[in-house]
């Protein structure tokens, strides 16, 4: 199996000087000597033009001779090689790809909309030119496939009421999900000689048909969690109040009065609205 071969042809500047000497000399000789023989040298100088190869920074030229791979020129500059070589330009610059928003199912089967941002570049020009049909289209197709697989590996989010204890989710575990996506893309794109510089989720949301329901569910989960914290704090405050009353012997309360006090404190501490106080001017029994 062939692999990338780096070549450096002859300097194009020297051959450019040879071209001008041969081209101008042939015209002058034809005019002065009126000999058709110099037509051959004139045609040869014109053929020489097809041998010049200009390589810009961060680009490369894959060189072929009648279908046979000769090598790749990666160093920028002006070169001259066999005029019958065919050249194919391949960029070595880093490229961005923002995939389309795909509708896929997450691990729990919920439909989500997801897209990814990929930064990539070609490192092996032979694989990019000959191992795949169109390496740019190959990147797009494989990225979509990798995103679909990624979405099926993790849930969008965790819900306590379902008992799922997943540590990694698409919404909250950004770094872990990005690492998994990069590894998946590296495996898929290595066949085309492409290096993955960065891959991350660019867009993530529930699909439109369940977005409202999931938003209400998230709000309900947040409310339940908040209520749980409020009750925990209220119980601690009530317990502390009873302990302080007993310790300082401010008032003696029987079990019935303790229950009434606990009930009143819990209502005040856990209520959504401010309590309206009632001033009792009689005894505790009235």
N, C-alpha and C positions, 0 to 999 in steps of 0.2 A: 504494500500500500504506500502510495506516494505521500509526501508531506511538504510543507512549505519550505522553499529554498530561496534564500536571499542572494541576489546577484547585484553587481554594480558594473554596468556597461562602460564603454569608453566615454571620455569627456565630450560633451556636445559642443563646447566652445572651440576646441581644436578642429573638429569636423565641420563646424560652421565656417571657419576660415578656409578650409579645403573646398567647401562647396562654392564659396564666392570666387575663389581663384579659378576653379574648374568651370563654373558657369560663365563668368565674365570672359575668361580666356577663350572659351569655345566660341562665344559670339564674336569676339574681336578677330579670332583666326578665320572664322567663316567669312567675315566681311573683307578682310585684307587678302586672304589667300584664295577666297572663293572656291573652297574645297568642301564637298559634301561629307567628307570623312569626319569632320568635327561635329557633325550632327549626332554622331554616336556619343561623344563626350558630353554634349549638351543634354541628351536624353538621360545619360548616366547621372549627371548632376541633379536633374529633376527627380530621378528615382531616389537619390540620396536624401531628399527632403522628407520622405516617408520614414526614414530611420531615426529622426529626432524624437526624443521622449522628454517631456517636461513633467516633473514630479513636484507638486506643491507640498508645503508643510502639512503633516498629518494626513497625507494621502499616499496611496501606493498604486503601482501599475503591475498587473499580472500579465506576463509575457508568454505568448504561445507561438509556436511555429507549425503551421498546418495541423493544428489540433493537439500537438505535443506540448506539455507544460515545460517551459524553460526555466522560469524562476519568477521572483517577485522583487521589484525595486521599491524600497521603502525610504531610502535616503533622498531628501529633496534636492533638486538641482536639474540641470540640463544635460541629457545624455544622448548618445547615438549608438544604435545597435542595428542589427540586420533589418533592412527596409521591409522585408517580407514578414517580420514579426507582427502579430496582432496583439493589441494592448487592451486590457480591461481595467478600468479605474475602480478602485475600492477605497472608500473613505476609512481612515483610522481614527476619526474624531469620535468623541462621546456623543451619543444621540439620546434624545428623550422620546419616550413613547407613553402617551396617556391613553389607556385602553377605553373602550366604550363601557358604559354602565350595563352590566349583565344582571339578569334576573336569575338567581340560583337559590337552592335550598340549603340552609345551614344544617348543622349536625342534628338539630331537633326537628328538622323538616319545615321550618318557617321560611317563607320566601323573602329574600333580601335583595337589594340592589347594591352592587359592588363594582368598583373599578380599581385599577392599579396604575401607579406611575413607575415606569422602568427606565433606568439609565444604563446604557449598554454601549459596547464598542467591539469592533472586529480585532481579534488578535492573531488569528490564523487565516491568511488570505486564501490559501489553497482550499481549506474546508468551506469557507464562505462562498468561493467561486464555483466549486465543482461537486461538493458533497450534498448540497441542497439546491433546489431549483431556483428559488429567489429568497435570499437570506433575510431581506427586510420583511417580506410577507411571512416567512417562517417565524420571525420574532413575534409578529402580531398574533398568529394563530396559536403558537405555543404559550404565549402569555395568557390568552383567554382560557386555554385548557388548564393552565396552572392555577388561575384564579378560581375556576369552577371546583377544582379539586381541593383547594385551600378552604373554600367556604363550607364544603361538606365535612371537613375535619374538625371544625370548632363550632360551638353555638354562638349566636350573635351576642347573647347576654345570659347571665344566670338568674334564675328565679327560685327563691327560697321555698316557695309553696310546692314546687315540683320535686324537691329533694335533690336537685342536680348540684354537685359539688365540683364542677370543672374549675381547674385553676386558670386555664387559658380561655379567653373569649375574644371574638373578633373586635369587640368594641373597646375593651379595657386593656388587653395585652398587646399593645402596639409593637413593642420591640420583639417579643417572641414570635408573633405572627409574621413580622417582616423577615426575620431570620429564616423561618420555615419557607416563606415564599421565595427568598433568594436561593436557598438550596435547591428547591424544586426547579426553578428556572435555570440554574447553572447546569443541572443534570440534563434538562431538555435542550438547552442551547449549545452545549459543548460540541454536539455533532456538527454544528455550523461554524465552529471556531469563534464563538462570541463569548465575551466576558461580561458578566453581570456586575455592574458597579454599585447599583442600589435598586432596591425594589420595595415599595411600600404601598399600602392601601390609600388611594386618593379620595374615594367616596364610599360611604357605607351607610345604609339606611334600610329600614323595613320596606317591603314592597307596599305600594299604595293601598292595596285591598285590606291589609291588616295593620297599617300604620296607626290608625286611630285607636283600634282595640289594644294594640301593644303599648301605646302611650298611656292609655287609661290604666293598663295593668302595671306599668312602671310607677305611675303615680300612686296606685293603691299599695304597691309594695313599699314605696317610700313612706306613705302614711302609717302603715302597720309598723315599720321599723321605728319611726319617730314615736309612735304611741308606746312601743315597747320600752324605749328609753325613758319616756316620761313616767311610766308606771314604776320602773325600777327606781328612778329618782324620788318619786313620791313615797314609795314604801320606805326608802332609806330615811327620808325626812320625818315621816311619822314615827318610825322606830326611834330615831334620835330624840324627837320631842318627848315621847313617853319615858325614855331613859333619863332625860334631864329633869322631868317633873318628879320622878321617883327619887332621883339622887338628891335634889335640893329640897324635897319634901314640901313643895309649894302647895299641893293639893293631893288628897287621897281619892283615887278613883276606883270604883268597883268594876267588875267585868262589863256590866251593862253600859256604864258611863264611858269606859274605855272604847267599847264598840261604837258608841255614838260619836265619840271624838274622832276615832279613826275614819268613820264614814264621812264626817264633815270635812276633815282634812283632805281625804282622797278626792272628794267632789271639788274642793277649791283648787287643788293642785293639778288635777287631771282634766278639768273642764275646759271647753273651748272658749268660753266667755268668762269675763270677770264676775266673781260671785257678788251678790248683793247682801251685805251684812245685815243681820237682825240683832238688835240690842235687846238682851234679856234683862229686865230690871227686877225679876223675881228670883226664885231659887233655881237650882239646876233641874228640879223636877217640874218646873212650869215654863 
